[in-house]
Structure formats: structure tokens, C-alpha cells
Amino acid sequence: QSRYEAGEQVKNLTETKKAILAVLAKGDMVDTAIYNEYQKLVLSNLAPMASESGVRARRSELVTDGLVEGVGFGKTVFGRRCIVWGLTRGKAQG
């Protein structure tokens, strides 16, 4: 892998994360909904292609980065409990 390719991968990760943040700016969502909205951006050439597991991994990194957090629980289409994700809210000052 050349330096150029490595640089392109980092840039794509950044663009992927930006697109996920843009999706979550629309509202809180479960991972499946995040991916579905992300795909709309891909089709509009506003985000790089990524697999569902790739989008989930980038979302996880955004949680680690403190930009996204679990805001509640929802259900999958199979009725299983899952986390609803949202942009990190400012902590109340007290």
C-alpha cells in the first residue's frame, strides 16, 4: 500500500464520519436507520461508499471520540432491543 493510498483511506474515514454526523443531525436513529440514510448520501455522491459494518464501525469511533452517544433504546425489525444513537448533547451545567 502506497503512502497515497493510506492518505486516501484516512480522508475517506473522515468523510464517512462527517456523513454519519450529518445523518444524525437529522435526528436520533438506530444503526440500521443510520446506514439507510447514509446510503442516500452515497447515491447523491455526498459520501464515500461503505458497508453497513463499516458505517457501524465509524459510528462506534464517533462514540469513542465523544461526538455520538446512546440516547435510549429501540427495537430492531426482529423485535430485539438496540441502542438509539444521537449527537452528544451538552451536559447540563449545575
TITIMI-129749 format. One line per 3 residues: number of its first residue (from 1); their letters; for each residue z, x, y of N, C-alpha, C. Coordinates in Angstrom, 3 decimals, always signed. Example, Ala and Ser with C-alpha at 12.3 -4.5 7.8 and 13.67 -1.06 7.14 Angstrom:
1> as> +7.800,+13.190,-5.690,+7.800,+12.300,-4.500,+7.800,+13.200,-3.300  +7.080,+12.850,-2.250,+7.140,+13.670,-1.060,+7.870,+12.900,+0.030
***
This chain:
1> qsr> +0.000,+0.852,-1.187,+0.000,+0.000,+0.000,+0.000,+0.889,+1.239  -0.943,+0.672,+2.112,-1.039,+1.490,+3.316,-0.008,+1.056,+4.349  +0.182,+1.893,+5.346,+1.073,+1.527,+6.455,+0.578,+0.272,+7.141
4> yea> -0.734,+0.149,+7.305,-1.306,-1.022,+7.955,-0.949,-2.296,+7.198  -1.095,-2.269,+5.864,-0.768,-3.442,+5.058,+0.712,-3.797,+5.172  +1.573,-2.776,+5.177,+3.007,-3.031,+5.317,+3.288,-3.682,+6.663
7> geq> +2.639,-3.189,+7.702,+2.809,-3.779,+9.031,+2.336,-5.216,+9.077  +1.242,-5.505,+8.409,+0.735,-6.879,+8.361,+1.715,-7.797,+7.644  +2.344,-7.310,+6.572,+3.309,-8.134,+5.846,+4.495,-8.473,+6.738
10> vkn> +4.993,-7.500,+7.481,+6.124,-7.756,+8.383,+5.715,-8.766,+9.436  +4.515,-8.609,+9.987,+4.046,-9.557,+11.000,+3.956,-10.962,+10.412  +3.432,-11.084,+9.205,+3.326,-12.400,+8.577,+4.686,-13.017,+8.324
13> lte> +5.663,-12.220,+7.936,+7.011,-12.743,+7.740,+7.535,-13.302,+9.049  +7.307,-12.580,+10.128,+7.759,-13.033,+11.439,+7.065,-14.337,+11.810  +5.768,-14.420,+11.577,+5.027,-15.646,+11.896,+5.487,-16.804,+11.008
16> tkk> +5.775,-16.502,+9.749,+6.259,-17.535,+8.833,+7.596,-18.078,+9.327  +8.502,-17.174,+9.694,+9.814,-17.605,+10.181,+9.680,-18.418,+11.468  +8.808,-17.973,+12.375,+8.599,-18.732,+13.617,+8.115,-20.145,+13.307
19> ail> +7.218,-20.261,+12.342,+6.678,-21.575,+11.977,+7.765,-22.449,+11.361  +8.633,-21.870,+10.538,+9.730,-22.640,+9.946,+10.669,-23.135,+11.042  +10.955,-22.288,+12.019,+11.803,-22.711,+13.139,+11.136,-23.837,+13.923
22> avl> +9.819,-23.752,+14.099,+9.093,-24.816,+14.800,+9.174,-26.126,+14.022  +9.079,-26.049,+12.702,+9.197,-27.241,+11.857,+10.587,-27.848,+12.027  +11.622,-27.021,+11.969,+12.988,-27.533,+12.062,+13.339,-28.006,+13.475
25> akg> +12.566,-27.579,+14.468,+12.783,-28.076,+15.834,+12.452,-29.566,+15.914  +11.636,-30.053,+14.966,+11.287,-31.482,+14.916,+12.439,-32.321,+14.391  +13.344,-31.696,+13.620,+14.468,-32.425,+13.052,+14.955,-31.763,+11.787
28> dmv> +16.093,-32.225,+11.303,+16.699,-31.682,+10.096,+15.921,-32.134,+8.862  +15.775,-31.237,+7.886,+14.965,-31.538,+6.699,+15.473,-30.808,+5.473  +15.151,-31.349,+4.306,+15.380,-30.654,+3.035,+14.215,-29.685,+2.827
31> dta> +14.377,-28.730,+1.900,+13.354,-27.704,+1.681,+11.962,-28.276,+1.404  +11.876,-29.340,+0.617,+10.561,-29.910,+0.290,+9.863,-30.415,+1.547  +10.608,-31.069,+2.420,+10.029,-31.573,+3.670,+9.635,-30.421,+4.590
34> iyn> +10.456,-29.361,+4.617,+10.113,-28.183,+5.427,+8.776,-27.633,+4.960  +8.612,-27.499,+3.643,+7.365,-26.960,+3.099,+6.181,-27.865,+3.429  +6.348,-29.172,+3.294,+5.253,-30.105,+3.599,+4.823,-30.000,+5.063
37> eyq> +5.792,-29.916,+5.964,+5.469,-29.765,+7.394,+4.849,-28.389,+7.662  +5.337,-27.381,+6.972,+4.803,-26.026,+7.113,+3.321,-26.013,+6.724  +2.992,-26.707,+5.638,+1.598,-26.751,+5.176,+0.683,-27.361,+6.234
40> klv> +1.169,-28.321,+6.992,+0.365,-28.905,+8.081,+0.026,-27.837,+9.117  +0.980,-26.949,+9.392,+0.721,-25.856,+10.332,-0.308,-24.889,+9.755  -0.222,-24.618,+8.452,-1.190,-23.730,+7.796,-2.595,-24.320,+7.921
43> lsn> -2.721,-25.608,+7.658,-4.038,-26.255,+7.722,-4.604,-26.259,+9.139  -3.729,-26.189,+10.140,-4.159,-26.134,+11.542,-4.290,-24.687,+12.025  -4.198,-23.729,+11.106,-4.250,-22.302,+11.433,-3.161,-21.875,+12.403
46> lap> -2.001,-22.519,+12.318,-0.878,-22.178,+13.189,+0.208,-21.397,+12.445  -0.001,-21.182,+11.141,+0.960,-20.427,+10.338,+0.222,-19.776,+9.178  +0.724,-18.613,+8.724,+0.095,-17.960,+7.567,+0.388,-18.731,+6.283
49> mas> -0.512,-18.602,+5.317,-0.292,-19.265,+4.034,+0.967,-18.708,+3.382  +1.714,-19.592,+2.722,+2.915,-19.179,+1.998,+3.173,-20.199,+0.899  +3.690,-19.716,-0.216,+4.051,-20.611,-1.316,+5.326,-21.361,-0.959
52> esg> +5.621,-22.412,-1.722,+6.865,-23.143,-1.472,+8.078,-22.228,-1.655  +8.036,-21.376,-2.693,+9.160,-20.455,-2.900,+9.238,-19.429,-1.769  +8.088,-19.049,-1.229,+8.067,-18.117,-0.100,+8.681,-18.722,+1.153
55> vra> +8.338,-19.988,+1.424,+8.907,-20.687,+2.583,+10.414,-20.831,+2.393  +10.827,-21.161,+1.187,+12.262,-21.312,+0.883,+12.994,-19.975,+1.094  +12.373,-18.878,+0.667,+12.981,-17.552,+0.838,+13.097,-17.193,+2.319
58> rrs> +12.061,-17.471,+3.091,+12.115,-17.191,+4.533,+13.165,-18.069,+5.208  +13.287,-19.328,+4.771,+14.321,-20.213,+5.316,+15.697,-19.650,+5.008  +15.867,-19.135,+3.794,+17.134,-18.519,+3.397,+17.455,-17.323,+4.293
61> elv> +16.448,-16.524,+4.608,+16.644,-15.377,+5.512,+17.056,-15.851,+6.903  +16.484,-16.971,+7.351,+16.851,-17.525,+8.654,+18.308,-17.995,+8.651  +18.797,-18.470,+7.494,+20.218,-18.836,+7.368,+21.057,-17.570,+7.514
64> tdg> +20.665,-16.508,+6.801,+21.368,-15.226,+6.884,+21.352,-14.694,+8.314  +20.231,-14.901,+9.016,+20.087,-14.445,+10.404,+20.881,-15.312,+11.383  +21.433,-16.433,+10.902,+22.228,-17.293,+11.764,+21.429,-18.268,+12.602
67> lve> +20.143,-18.434,+12.300,+19.283,-19.323,+13.098,+19.155,-20.721,+12.492  +19.443,-20.834,+11.198,+19.347,-22.107,+10.478,+20.641,-22.287,+9.697  +21.085,-23.538,+9.566,+22.305,-23.810,+8.805,+22.183,-25.118,+8.053
70> gvg> +22.988,-25.236,+7.012,+23.092,-26.502,+6.303,+23.817,-27.495,+7.192  +23.248,-28.684,+7.354,+23.854,-29.674,+8.259,+24.323,-30.924,+7.510  +24.087,-30.956,+6.201,+24.513,-32.104,+5.416,+23.858,-32.072,+4.056
73> fgk> +23.916,-33.212,+3.378,+23.322,-33.294,+2.049,+22.378,-34.482,+1.971  +21.321,-34.313,+1.192,+20.363,-35.377,+0.950,+20.119,-35.465,-0.540  +19.066,-36.167,-0.911,+18.695,-36.299,-2.327,+17.241,-35.868,-2.495
76> tvf> +16.964,-35.212,-3.621,+15.583,-34.895,-3.952,+14.901,-36.165,-4.447  +13.596,-36.100,-4.658,+12.873,-37.256,-5.205,+13.381,-37.595,-6.602  +14.075,-36.634,-7.247,+14.621,-36.860,-8.585,+16.073,-37.328,-8.530
79> grr> +16.588,-37.549,-7.311,+17.943,-38.053,-7.160,+19.026,-36.987,-7.199  +18.619,-35.722,-7.178,+19.606,-34.644,-7.174,+20.042,-34.346,-5.744  +21.298,-33.950,-5.606,+21.830,-33.608,-4.290,+21.214,-32.289,-3.815
82> civ> +20.860,-32.226,-2.540,+20.311,-30.997,-1.976,+20.777,-30.862,-0.532  +20.646,-29.665,-0.004,+21.094,-29.390,+1.360,+20.017,-29.803,+2.364  +20.460,-30.413,+3.450,+19.598,-30.704,+4.596,+19.797,-29.545,+5.569
85> wgl> +18.691,-28.945,+5.998,+18.724,-27.778,+6.880,+18.377,-28.175,+8.301  +18.968,-27.469,+9.254,+18.662,-27.702,+10.666,+18.855,-26.416,+11.440  +18.366,-26.424,+12.673,+18.593,-25.278,+13.556,+20.090,-25.164,+13.809
88> trg> +20.577,-23.940,+13.902,+22.009,-23.722,+14.119,+22.416,-24.335,+15.445  +23.451,-25.151,+15.395,+23.971,-25.781,+16.604,+24.970,-24.828,+17.246  +25.069,-24.896,+18.553,+26.088,-24.094,+19.235,+27.461,-24.582,+18.837
91> kaq> +28.362,-23.680,+18.578,+29.727,-24.060,+18.214,+30.438,-24.585,+19.462  +31.204,-25.649,+19.294,+31.917,-26.259,+20.421,+32.918,-25.257,+20.998  +32.912,-25.131,+22.309,+33.880,-24.274,+22.977,+35.150,-25.051,+23.207
94> g> +36.312,-24.509,+22.826,+37.515,-25.270,+22.971,+38.561,-24.467,+23.588
***
